[in-house]
């Protein structure tokens, strides 16, 4: 199944427009992956993280699915709750 997906993805990414859109989304998905990894490494559920932040589990689910546009302050709060430091690099 993974091989089929990889083949399909490679075929799609040959299209310059699709590749440009895919590349534009890379930072967002990298952040999401890092947040999920940090939470799961701490063996925290979305609900536990939400309770620590004083928010709802659904807001954490939206964050992790990319279905929201979080503020920098909210991301900082999430980082602190996960014992991490929020940083970014301009390149």
Helices and strands as residue ranges (DSSP letters): H 2-12, H 16-41, H 46-53, H 57-65, H 72-81
